[in-house]
Every structure is written in C-alpha cells, then in structure tokens.
Amino acid sequence: METKDLLKSVSLSFVQLQSLNVQKSGDRKYDRVEVARRYSLDVLSISERGLRIGLDLKVFCKPDGPFKLDMEVVGVYRFTEKHDFDTNDVTRHIDTLAEPLFARASLIAAFLTEEMIGIPVIFPPFGDPEEKE
C-alpha cells in the first residue's frame, strides 16, 4: 500500500498517556549534561475498525544528570473507509503515523523538565532514526 492511501484511510481519534515514570536526582548542580532520547514504536493492534500505535520514549542525561523520564504514549486511530491494510503496511509507515504521538510526548517532556530543572527541554515532534532503539 502507498503511504498516501494509508494516511487518507485513518483518522486519529485520541492520544493517551499510558504510563509515566519521572526520576529527579536531588538538587545537585550540574556543570553540563547532554539531554538525549531513545524511542521505540510498535503496532499494538489492528482491527477492522482501527489501529493502536504505541510510543515508548526515554529522556535522559549523559552522563547521569538531574533527571530521567520514561513514558508510553498510545495513539488510537480509526479507519475512515474500507481498507485492506495489514500490520506490515502500518509498520512500514509507522513513523509518519506516530508524529502526533511525538508531538504530545514532546509537550509532556517539556512541561516536566521545566518543573524539574527550570527550563523546558523541547524535542522535535517526530522521530529521528538515530534515536530509535
């Protein structure tokens, strides 16, 4: 299937924060740390009515720094027209389908990092292949 066909045939119903684990490493001052992220995307389910995609995102500091953040965000999509897509079709285009999940995860991470360290850490609302687990 072509990406356009698949993208025209699905509509995002909602995005849900499935789990969240935040760890703050006390009030120690850090000279300089690099904030990084790692992620994985999975097709959680596919049916006649729609599909679910999961984003597992880890935000951390190198070397160990002031915080760690793990979250799972799930997107629920419904099919808007009759289809013959299977898991392979969805997997092939999962990065494009998951962009709303990255946007929501970026918003959540920015809010939480601002609360923990005083400045928001903002990641782009899409996946970078170098960050994929």
C-alpha atoms as one frame of an Amber mdcrd trajectory, in Angstrom:
protein
   0.000   0.000   0.000   1.123   3.541  -0.618   1.616   5.953   2.266  -0.975
   8.365   0.877  -3.618   5.642   0.735  -2.963   4.582   4.298  -2.830   8.155
   5.632  -6.080   9.045   3.855  -7.771   5.991   5.325  -7.063   6.663   9.013
  -8.015   9.407  11.413  -6.518   9.966  14.849  -9.238   9.522  17.467  -7.178
  10.312  20.557  -3.752  10.157  22.183  -3.411   8.713  25.659  -0.535   8.840
  28.153  -0.413   5.189  29.168   2.441   5.311  31.689   4.877   7.850  33.107
   7.946   7.438  35.305   9.884  10.540  36.352  13.030  10.495  38.477  14.744
  13.608  39.766  18.294  13.275  41.107  18.114  15.670  44.047  19.205  19.300
  43.989  22.819  18.753  42.940  24.167  21.351  40.471  25.471  20.067  37.143
  28.010  21.928  35.037  26.961  20.471  31.729  24.922  17.481  30.618  23.626
  16.340  27.277  19.923  15.542  27.166  19.088  12.644  24.867  16.119  10.486
  23.993  15.559   6.951  22.795  12.296   5.576  21.495  10.556   2.594  20.037
   7.309   2.384  18.082   5.003  -0.619  17.973   1.754  -1.524  16.293  -0.231
  -2.602  19.349  -3.329  -3.769  17.498  -5.112  -3.562  14.186  -8.739  -4.450
  13.502 -11.488  -3.722  11.013 -12.383  -0.542  12.904  -8.931   0.910  13.538
  -5.480   0.527  14.971  -3.371   1.413  18.003   0.248   2.557  17.921   2.491
   2.781  20.988   5.434   5.121  21.517   7.841   4.165  24.304  10.036   7.205
  24.992  13.027   7.585  27.299  14.546  11.013  28.037  17.801  11.023  29.992
  21.052  12.886  30.577  24.563  11.869  29.540  26.409  11.428  31.845  23.829
  10.720  34.538  22.223  14.040  35.273  19.388  15.753  37.075  16.502  13.632
  35.731  15.244  10.581  33.856  11.882  10.335  32.190  10.134   7.294  30.694
   6.698   7.401  29.144   4.416   5.347  26.959   2.029   7.223  24.698  -0.660
   5.388  22.719  -2.454   6.698  19.658  -5.840   5.293  18.716  -6.764   5.661
  15.060  -9.960   4.727  13.276 -10.299   3.731   9.667 -12.382   6.253   7.730
 -13.015   3.998   4.757 -12.957   0.371   3.788  -9.408  -0.941   3.745  -7.210
  -3.949   3.261  -4.237  -2.782   5.328  -2.331  -5.228   7.472   0.298  -4.901
  10.191   3.108  -4.770   7.608   1.517  -1.742   5.906   1.164   0.070   9.214
   4.697  -0.866  10.328   6.137   0.424   7.072   4.549   3.853   7.677   4.603
   3.915  11.449   6.958   6.919  11.692   4.528   9.134   9.779   1.508   7.833
  11.664   3.243   8.396  15.015   4.003  12.098  14.516   1.039  13.161  16.714
   2.391  10.866  19.449   5.807  12.532  19.280   4.154  15.961  19.461   2.225
  15.009  22.610   5.289  13.364  24.180   7.380  16.470  23.436   4.799  18.664
  25.146   4.706  16.423  28.223   8.517  16.210  28.423   8.878  19.997  28.077
   6.391  20.628  30.892   8.014  18.092  33.238  11.609  19.147  32.561  10.690
  22.778  33.185   9.211  21.762  36.543  12.326  19.756  37.449  15.224  21.879
  36.176  13.690  25.272  35.492  13.913  25.212  31.690  11.861  23.149  29.251
  13.667  20.566  27.138  11.853  20.559  23.810  12.325  17.726  21.331  11.135
  17.823  17.724   7.669  16.331  17.218   8.936  13.483  15.079  11.312  10.556
  15.411  14.978  10.632  14.481  16.234   7.245  13.204  19.452   7.720  15.202
  17.384   7.751  18.427  15.473   4.559  17.651  16.067   1.581  19.944
